[in-house]
Amino acid sequence: MMDTWEAMLQATLQPAEKADWLRYGTDNSEEYQEELLGIYEGLGTNLSFSLDTLNLFNILYEMGSPTLTQACSGLLAADVNGKVIHGRNMDYQFLFKMPDETIKDWPDVTFEAYFWKGGRRIFMGIQWPIYIGVHTAMRFNGWSFEQNTRLGMNDPQLNLESAKGGGKPYGFLVRKLMETTPDFETALSKINATSFLAPQYFILAGAKPFEGAVISMDRFSAQNLSATPPVRRFSDSAGPWFLLQTNDDANKFPLDHRRPMTATILAMHGQQDVSINFVWDIVHNFPLKNHMSVFTWVAVPSTNYSQAVLRGEDPVLEEENTVALHDAPETEEVQLLQRFLRRYGAKGRRHVISQEGLRLLET
């Protein structure tokens, strides 16, 4: 995997540009560098790449993700009691060839990591080898986090200039917040006050009722462009019950079909339908889930629920409030109809497909 990354760096970076990224764009703290050095030494001897290659791998996003493509989606849904459920798809591709000529991708190297301190679990993250920051994580009894691409704005040259001006890469910084910040509101405030070197989206859920927010982060500082959406968040039971973020600004015309289609699907339901199974049904089906989805993850900070499934896998759903799915080929249209076959338990509502078409039963 690192051999492939090294070849990409050689093909895309001039020596002076590489030196600038290493000087300005990477985290130069002692803890970060010591941890990365330990990983490098653990890889053995006679490596075809240097420690610099690992350093640059940790600013993969900030360098414009020169690994073919990236896109993601995030959903926060609050039930009638305010419990916030966080669902996310990591959509990405990074193909690399093994010595036996087989081709691997992100799902082949994705794993869960649990971080402990003083004999106590602090947080968990969905991780990749070499990458020591976090892009998907949950602090137990605290808050959850995901990072999404802000398409059309993640220009590596502008990001490098931002780094020279003091902008920070997000991954390791957010990991340190996961380690040290126990609550949602403090985490939200600290993240939104940080000068990051790349534009992106951050989605957070908290353990208290109606704690959930989406940050549209500009280069240098949060929401410093007039057209950038303000921080979107739940207020109380009278406010919105879901927050949806794909890879485009929520206050602008959609760049792809996922946002309007998913918003339409959600509008067919109500807050009384929200459950863990409901969120799985939305994020693990078309249009949010696609052939690029590395993994799908659902988390609930208030209960410490967390489950992630890789591409091609299905989640283990909660036993209550489900009905068997219609036996039909797995086309995108059928996936859209299948979500209406699930029973969410609120007020006996159940969607079924009959010969007359889709209809709502009151039982």
C-alpha positions as CSV (number, residue, x, y, z in Angstrom):
1,M,0.0,0.0,0.0
2,M,2.8,2.4,0.9
3,D,4.7,1.5,-2.3
4,T,1.6,2.6,-4.3
5,W,1.4,5.8,-2.3
6,E,5.1,6.5,-2.9
7,A,4.5,6.1,-6.6
8,M,1.6,8.5,-6.5
9,L,3.7,11.1,-4.7
10,Q,6.5,10.9,-7.2
11,A,4.0,11.3,-10.0
12,T,2.2,14.3,-8.5
13,L,4.7,16.3,-6.5
14,Q,7.8,18.2,-7.4
15,P,10.7,18.0,-4.8
16,A,10.2,21.5,-3.6
17,E,6.5,21.0,-3.2
18,K,7.0,17.8,-1.3
19,A,9.4,19.6,1.0
20,D,6.9,22.4,1.6
21,W,4.1,19.8,2.5
22,L,6.5,18.1,5.0
23,R,7.6,21.4,6.5
24,Y,4.2,23.2,6.8
25,G,1.4,20.7,6.2
26,T,2.3,17.8,8.6
27,D,1.9,17.7,12.4
28,N,5.4,18.4,13.9
29,S,4.5,17.7,17.5
30,E,6.8,15.3,19.3
31,E,4.1,12.8,20.2
32,Y,2.9,12.6,16.6
33,Q,6.4,12.2,15.1
34,E,7.4,9.6,17.8
35,E,4.3,7.5,17.1
36,L,4.8,7.6,13.4
37,L,8.5,6.7,13.8
38,G,7.5,3.7,15.9
39,I,5.2,2.5,13.1
40,Y,7.9,3.0,10.5
41,E,10.4,1.0,12.5
42,G,7.8,-1.7,13.0
43,L,7.5,-2.2,9.3
44,G,11.0,-3.7,9.1
45,T,14.1,-3.0,7.1
46,N,14.9,-2.6,3.4
47,L,11.8,-0.5,2.8
48,S,11.4,1.2,-0.6
49,F,10.0,4.4,1.0
50,S,11.0,6.8,3.7
51,L,9.3,8.1,6.9
52,D,8.3,11.1,4.8
53,T,6.0,8.9,2.8
54,L,4.1,8.0,6.0
55,N,4.0,11.6,7.1
56,L,2.4,12.6,3.8
57,F,-0.1,9.7,4.0
58,N,-1.5,11.4,7.1
59,I,-2.5,14.5,5.2
60,L,-4.1,12.5,2.4
61,Y,-7.2,14.7,2.4
62,E,-5.4,18.0,2.7
63,M,-3.2,17.1,-0.3
64,G,-6.4,16.8,-2.4
65,S,-6.9,13.0,-1.9
66,P,-4.7,12.1,-4.9
67,T,-5.9,8.5,-4.5
68,L,-8.5,8.4,-7.3
69,T,-11.7,9.7,-5.6
70,Q,-13.4,10.4,-2.3
71,A,-17.0,11.2,-1.3
72,C,-19.0,10.5,1.8
73,S,-22.3,11.0,3.5
74,G,-23.5,11.6,7.0
75,L,-26.9,11.6,8.7
76,L,-27.9,12.7,12.2
77,A,-31.4,11.7,13.3
78,A,-33.1,12.6,16.7
79,D,-35.9,10.4,18.0
80,V,-38.9,11.8,20.0
81,N,-36.8,11.8,23.2
82,G,-34.0,13.7,21.6
83,K,-31.6,10.7,21.4
84,V,-29.3,11.4,18.4
85,I,-28.3,8.6,16.1
86,H,-25.3,9.1,13.8
87,G,-24.9,7.3,10.5
88,R,-22.1,7.6,8.0
89,N,-20.8,6.2,4.8
90,M,-17.1,6.4,3.9
91,D,-17.0,6.5,0.1
92,Y,-13.4,6.2,-1.1
93,Q,-11.1,4.2,-3.3
94,F,-7.4,3.4,-3.1
95,L,-6.3,0.5,-5.2
96,F,-2.9,-1.2,-4.6
97,K,-1.4,-4.4,-6.0
98,M,-0.1,-7.1,-3.7
99,P,3.1,-9.2,-4.5
100,D,0.8,-12.0,-5.8
101,E,-0.8,-9.5,-8.3
102,T,-4.1,-9.3,-6.5
103,I,-5.7,-5.9,-6.2
104,K,-6.7,-4.6,-2.8
105,D,-8.7,-1.6,-1.7
106,W,-9.6,0.3,1.5
107,P,-12.0,-2.4,2.8
108,D,-9.1,-4.9,2.9
109,V,-7.3,-2.7,5.5
110,T,-10.1,-1.1,7.5
111,F,-10.3,-2.0,11.2
112,E,-11.8,-0.8,14.5
113,A,-9.4,0.5,17.2
114,Y,-10.2,1.1,20.9
115,F,-8.2,3.7,22.7
116,W,-7.6,3.2,26.5
117,K,-6.1,5.4,29.2
118,G,-5.7,4.6,32.9
119,G,-7.4,1.3,32.4
120,R,-10.5,2.9,30.9
121,R,-11.8,2.9,27.3
122,I,-11.8,6.5,26.1
123,F,-13.0,6.3,22.5
124,M,-13.1,4.1,19.4
125,G,-12.3,4.8,15.8
126,I,-12.6,3.3,12.4
127,Q,-9.0,3.2,11.2
128,W,-6.6,2.5,8.4
129,P,-3.0,1.4,8.8
130,I,-0.4,4.2,8.9
131,Y,-3.1,6.9,9.4
132,I,-2.9,7.9,13.1
133,G,-5.5,10.6,13.1
134,V,-9.3,9.9,13.1
135,H,-11.9,10.4,10.3
136,T,-14.6,8.4,12.1
137,A,-14.8,8.0,15.9
138,M,-16.9,8.1,19.0
139,R,-15.9,9.2,22.5
140,F,-17.8,6.9,24.9
141,N,-20.6,8.7,26.8
142,G,-19.5,11.8,24.9
143,W,-19.7,12.5,21.2
144,S,-19.2,11.1,17.7
145,F,-17.3,12.6,14.8
146,E,-17.0,12.2,11.0
147,Q,-15.2,14.2,8.4
148,N,-16.5,14.6,4.8
149,T,-15.1,16.0,1.6
150,R,-16.2,19.4,0.5
151,L,-16.1,18.8,-3.2
152,G,-15.0,21.5,-5.6
153,M,-13.2,23.4,-2.9
154,N,-10.4,21.0,-1.7
155,D,-7.6,22.6,-3.8
156,P,-4.2,21.2,-2.7
157,Q,-2.3,24.3,-3.8
158,L,-4.6,26.6,-1.8
159,N,-4.4,24.2,1.1
160,L,-0.6,24.4,1.0
161,E,-0.7,28.2,1.1
162,S,-3.1,27.8,4.1
163,A,-0.6,25.5,5.8
164,K,2.1,28.1,5.4
165,G,-0.2,30.6,7.1
166,G,-0.8,28.3,10.1
167,G,-3.7,26.1,9.0
168,K,-3.8,22.7,10.7
169,P,-4.5,19.2,9.3
170,Y,-7.6,17.8,11.0
171,G,-6.9,14.1,11.7
172,F,-4.4,14.0,14.6
173,L,-5.9,17.3,16.1
174,V,-9.4,15.7,16.3
175,R,-7.9,12.6,17.7
176,K,-6.4,14.6,20.6
177,L,-9.8,16.2,21.1
178,M,-11.3,12.7,21.3
179,E,-8.7,11.8,24.0
180,T,-9.1,15.0,26.1
181,T,-12.6,16.4,25.5
182,P,-15.5,14.5,27.2
183,D,-18.5,16.5,26.0
184,F,-20.2,17.5,22.7
185,E,-20.5,21.2,23.3
186,T,-16.8,21.7,24.2
187,A,-15.7,19.6,21.2
188,L,-18.0,21.5,18.8
189,S,-16.7,24.9,20.1
190,K,-13.0,23.9,19.9
191,I,-13.4,22.4,16.4
192,N,-15.2,25.4,15.0
193,A,-12.6,27.7,16.5
194,T,-9.6,25.9,14.9
195,S,-7.9,27.1,11.8
196,F,-7.8,24.1,9.5
197,L,-5.8,24.2,6.3
198,A,-8.5,22.6,4.0
199,P,-12.3,23.1,3.5
200,Q,-14.4,20.2,4.7
201,Y,-17.4,19.1,6.6
202,F,-17.5,17.9,10.2
203,I,-20.5,16.0,11.6
204,L,-20.9,15.5,15.3
205,A,-23.5,13.9,17.6
206,G,-23.6,14.1,21.4
207,A,-24.8,12.1,24.3
208,K,-27.3,14.6,25.6
209,P,-30.8,15.1,24.0
210,F,-30.7,16.9,20.7
211,E,-26.9,17.3,20.6
212,G,-26.0,17.2,16.9
213,A,-24.3,19.6,14.5
214,V,-22.9,19.9,11.0
215,I,-19.9,22.3,10.5
216,S,-19.1,23.6,7.0
217,M,-15.4,24.5,7.5
218,D,-13.7,27.0,5.2
219,R,-10.0,27.2,4.7
220,F,-8.2,29.1,7.5
221,S,-11.3,29.5,9.7
222,A,-14.9,28.3,10.0
223,Q,-17.6,30.0,7.9
224,N,-15.3,32.9,6.8
225,L,-16.9,32.9,3.3
226,S,-20.3,34.7,3.0
227,A,-21.9,31.8,1.1
228,T,-20.8,29.1,3.5
229,P,-23.7,27.6,5.5
230,P,-23.7,28.4,9.2
231,V,-23.3,25.6,11.7
232,R,-26.5,23.6,11.4
233,R,-27.7,21.9,14.6
234,F,-30.7,20.5,16.5
235,S,-32.4,22.9,18.8
236,D,-35.1,21.1,20.7
237,S,-38.2,19.0,20.0
238,A,-39.7,21.8,17.9
239,G,-36.7,22.0,15.5
240,P,-35.6,19.7,12.6
241,W,-35.3,16.0,13.5
242,F,-32.6,15.2,11.0
243,L,-29.5,16.8,9.6
244,L,-28.2,15.4,6.3
245,Q,-24.7,16.1,4.8
246,T,-23.3,14.8,1.5
247,N,-20.4,16.5,-0.3
248,D,-22.0,19.8,-1.2
249,D,-23.2,22.9,0.8
250,A,-26.7,22.4,2.1
251,N,-27.7,26.0,1.2
252,K,-26.8,25.6,-2.5
253,F,-28.1,23.6,-5.5
254,P,-27.2,19.9,-5.1
255,L,-24.1,18.7,-6.9
256,D,-25.4,15.1,-7.1
257,H,-28.6,13.2,-6.6
258,R,-28.0,11.8,-3.1
259,R,-29.0,14.9,-1.1
260,P,-32.4,15.6,-2.7
261,M,-33.3,11.9,-3.0
262,T,-32.5,11.1,0.6
263,A,-34.2,14.3,1.8
264,T,-37.3,13.2,0.0
265,I,-37.2,9.7,1.5
266,L,-36.7,11.2,5.0
267,A,-39.6,13.6,4.4
268,M,-41.9,10.6,3.9
269,H,-41.3,9.7,7.5
270,G,-41.5,11.4,10.9
271,Q,-39.6,11.7,14.1
272,Q,-41.6,8.9,15.6
273,D,-40.0,6.6,13.0
274,V,-36.4,7.2,14.2
275,S,-34.5,4.3,15.6
276,I,-31.2,2.6,15.1
277,N,-32.8,0.3,12.4
278,F,-34.3,3.4,10.7
279,V,-30.9,5.0,10.4
280,W,-29.3,1.8,9.1
281,D,-32.1,1.6,6.6
282,I,-31.3,5.1,5.3
283,V,-27.5,5.0,5.2
284,H,-27.0,1.4,4.1
285,N,-29.2,1.6,1.0
286,F,-29.4,3.6,-2.2
287,P,-28.9,6.5,-2.7
288,L,-26.4,7.1,0.2
289,K,-24.7,3.7,0.0
290,N,-23.0,3.0,-3.3
291,H,-20.3,0.9,-4.9
292,M,-17.6,3.2,-3.5
293,S,-18.7,2.8,0.1
294,V,-15.8,1.4,2.1
295,F,-17.8,1.0,5.2
296,T,-21.1,2.1,6.8
297,W,-21.2,3.1,10.5
298,V,-24.0,3.8,12.9
299,A,-23.2,5.2,16.4
300,V,-25.2,6.5,19.4
301,P,-23.0,8.4,21.9
302,S,-25.7,8.3,24.6
303,T,-25.8,4.5,24.7
304,N,-22.2,3.8,23.3
305,Y,-23.8,1.8,20.5
306,S,-21.4,1.4,17.6
307,Q,-21.5,-0.9,14.6
308,A,-19.6,-0.7,11.3
309,V,-19.9,-3.0,8.3
310,L,-17.6,-3.2,5.3
311,R,-18.5,-3.0,1.7
312,G,-20.6,-6.1,0.8
313,E,-21.5,-6.8,4.5
314,D,-24.9,-6.3,6.2
315,P,-25.4,-5.0,9.7
316,V,-27.0,-6.9,12.6
317,L,-30.2,-5.0,13.2
318,E,-32.1,-4.6,16.4
319,E,-34.6,-7.5,16.9
320,E,-37.6,-5.3,17.6
321,N,-39.5,-3.3,15.0
322,T,-38.4,-5.1,11.9
323,V,-40.3,-7.1,9.3
324,A,-39.0,-9.4,6.6
325,L,-38.0,-7.7,3.4
326,H,-39.7,-8.2,0.1
327,D,-37.9,-11.0,-1.9
328,A,-36.8,-9.2,-5.1
329,P,-33.6,-8.6,-7.0
330,E,-31.3,-6.0,-5.5
331,T,-31.8,-3.2,-7.9
332,E,-31.7,0.4,-6.8
333,E,-35.4,0.7,-7.3
334,V,-36.1,-2.3,-5.1
335,Q,-33.8,-0.9,-2.4
336,L,-35.8,2.3,-2.4
337,L,-39.0,0.3,-1.9
338,Q,-37.5,-2.1,0.7
339,R,-37.0,0.7,3.2
340,F,-40.7,1.1,3.4
341,L,-41.1,-2.5,4.4
342,R,-39.4,-2.0,7.7
343,R,-41.6,-1.5,10.7
344,Y,-40.5,1.2,13.1
345,G,-42.9,0.5,15.8
346,A,-44.3,4.0,16.4
347,K,-48.1,4.2,16.4
348,G,-48.3,0.8,14.6
349,R,-47.2,2.3,11.3
350,R,-46.0,-0.1,8.7
351,H,-45.3,0.3,5.0
352,V,-46.0,-2.6,2.7
353,I,-45.9,-3.3,-1.0
354,S,-48.9,-4.8,-2.5
355,Q,-50.1,-5.4,-6.0
356,E,-51.7,-2.0,-5.8
357,G,-48.4,-0.4,-5.0
358,L,-46.8,1.2,-1.9
359,R,-49.3,2.0,0.9
360,L,-49.3,2.8,4.6
361,L,-51.1,0.5,7.0
362,E,-52.4,1.6,10.4
363,T,-52.4,-1.4,12.7
